[in-house]
C-alpha cells in the first residue's frame, strides 16, 4: 500500500483461519484421541497452527478445561516426567459438532460467493454485463 492510499477493508493475509480455529482443531484432535500438550502441538501443524507458540495452546487448553469442554489428568511415565493428558468431555464434543456445522454453513456461503465471482472474474465484458446498463 502506498502513502495516502486507503487501507483495503477486504485485505487478508494468506491462510487466515476462521475465528476460534485453534479451539476447533484442539477439540477435533481430542475427539480423535486423548493427548498431552506436546503431542497436540505436533498434530496442530497439519492445520497450519503451532508454529512454536506452546503458550497459546496451553492457555487455550486451560480455558477449555475451565469451560468443561476438556478434562485433564496427570499421567506418570517411566521414560520421563509426569505430563498432563487431555480428554474431550461430552460438552466439548457438543461444541465441536456445533462448530463443524457452523463451518459447513460458512463453506456453503463461500462456495456460493466464489462461484458467482468465477463467472465474472475472467471476463471484463461479463463483469460489465452483470452490472447492468449504464445511464
Secondary structure, 3 states (H helix, E strand, C coil): CCCCCCCCCCCCCCCCCCCCHHHHHHHHHHHHCCEEHHHHHHHHHHHCCCCCCHHHHHHHHHHHHHCCCEEEEEECCCCCCCEEEEEECHHHHHHHHHHHHHHHHHHHHHHHHHHHHHHHHCCHHHHHHHCCCCC
